[in-house]
Amino acid sequence: MGNFYSELLKKSEGKTLEFKQDLSSPKPIMKSLVAFANTAGGRLIVGVADDRRILGVEDPLLQEERLCSMIADAISPRLVPNIEMITIEEKTLLIAEVFLSGSRPHFLKSQGLENGVYVRLGSTNRQADRELIAELGRSVEGVSFDEMPMPDLSIDDIDINAAAQSVHKKFLVDEAKLQTLKLLVPHQGKLVPSRGAVILFGKTRQEHFTDVWVQCGRFTGVSKTDIFDHIELYDHLPLAVDSIMLFLKKHAMRGADFSDIRRKDVWSIPLGILREAVINALVHADYSQRGGPVRIAFFDDRIEIENPGILLPGMTVEDMKQGISKIRNPVIARFFREANLIEQWGTGVPRIFKQAQQLGLPEPGIVELGMRVRFIVFLAKPIQVQAEQVTPQVTPQVTPQVIRLLGKLEGEQSRSQLMQDLKLKDRMNFSRKYIEPALALNLIEMTQPDTPKSPTQKYRLTAKGRQLKENGTG
C-alpha cells in the first residue's frame, strides 16, 4: 500500500486526485469531496504541500475526527468517505477516498441544492447549473434525457421520411419499429415522440431544442483570432455527419480541385479519424445543456471537435481511451447504429487512437473544458489558408440545385417563397441541397444572420452570388 501511495504522490492533481496541506480551509475541501462524489470518485490527500513536499499532519487521530465532523456538517445527502492514515517518509498523511455516489447530486448545505452542487473538471471544481443537476439525478435513476416523452407532440411532428432515408437499408416505418427504436414512447395511454426523436428528426426541432445545431469554422493560424470561413448546420443529426465532413474536406485539399476527389492522397486530414470523432460528439452531446452547439474548429495544425456536456458520472478520459463506454443518449445512439454510423459500442475512441498511431500522427487529445468535452485531432503537416486557393476549392461545388436557387432569387425572399418558385415541397431537401450549400459558398446571405431560425428570415444574393448569376445562371 505504501508503494501505491508513493507513486500516487508523484502524479499531478486531476479529476480523481487532489492534495491539501491541512484542514485549515474547510470549504475548498468540502467542494472537492462533493465534486468527487458527483463525478467519478477520487482521493483527497491531506498533508502534502503545493510543491509536493510531504509535510504530514499533526495529531492524525484528532484530524481524522475533525474531517469526519466537517463532512457530516457540510454535505448533503450524507456522504461517508473511506478515511485512512498512511505513513510515508515517517510522516502521517490523511486520505479521504470518495466513490461515485448513488445518492448524487451531493451539495454543500450552506449553499443549498440549487447553488451547492459541484462536479470535477480536470483538477478544478465547477459549480453545476440546473440542467447538469438534473442530469446527475437522471443518471442515478437510469433515465436518459433523450428517452423522455414530449407529450404535447405527435408522430406528425417527426420527419419519418427523413428517418427512413438516412438508413441505408429497407426501413419499415410502422409504430412497432418506431417503438423499438424509442422514437415513439408511451405516455398516459398514447404514443408520443421521445426527446431523442425530436432531436433526431423533429420538424420543428429548433423550437424545442434551440442549441441542437452544428457550428463549423476554419480559422487562420492556430488560434480563434481570425476566422476565414464558417457555416451553421441545421441538418437532421445523422445527415449532419456528411455535411460536417464536406466542410472539412473543402478546406483540406492539397492544392487539388475536385476532379481529384477519388484519389486517396488528395486529403491532408485523417478523414476516418475525424468521422469517428464527429459521430462521437453528436451521439454523446448533452442536449439538455443550453448555451452552445456542437462545434468544429479547423486550425492550421489541428481540428477540434467539441460537444456540450461533461463526461458521464463515473467516466474519465482514461476510461474512454480503453474503450469503456457509457451511452448518454441511447435513442440517438441506437438510431445511429441502425444507420450503420456506429459499428460497435465503445470501439470508436480506441480505434481513433490506433489509427492515429498507424498514420504517425500525434496522439489525439481529449479534455473537459468548462461544461464541454473537446476532442483534438492533430494534423501531420500544417495546412495554411491561402486566399487564392478558395476559387478552385469551392467553384466545383456549385451544384445544379444552387444554380437553380440563384436563378430564382430576386431581392429578398423567404424560404417559403423560394420553395414555391422552385416548386419544392420537402423543406429538409430544400435546406440541404439548396440553402446550405449556397450559404457555405457565400453566394447568398441571411437578412437576419444573428437569428437564423427567425420566422421572418429572408435570403438575398451576395456580390459573389450576383456575379455568378450574371455569368449565366439565369
Secondary structure, 3 states (H helix, E strand, C coil): CHHHHHHHCCCCCECCEEEECCCCCHHHHHHHHHHHHHHCCEEEEECECCCCCECCCCCHHHHHHHHHHHHHHHEECCCCCEEEEEEECCEEEEEEEECCCCCCCCEECCCHHHHCCEEEECCEEEECCHHHHHHHHHHHHCCCHHHCECCCCCHHHECHHHHHHCCCCCCCCCHHHHHHCCCEEEECCEEEEEHHHHHHHECCHHHHCCCCCEEEEEEECCCCCEEEEEEEECCCHHHHHHHHHHHHHHCCECCCCHHHCCCCCCECCCHHHHHHHHHHHHHHCCCCCCCCCEEEEECCCEEEEEEECCCCCCCCHHHHHCCCCCCCCHHHHHHHHHCCCCCCCCCHHHHHHHHHHHCCCCCCEEEEECCEEEEEEECCCCCCCCHHHHHHHHHHHCCHHHHHHHHHCCCCEEHHHHHHHHCCCCHHHHHHHHHHHHHHCCCEEECCCCCCCCCCCEEEECHHHHHHHHCCCC
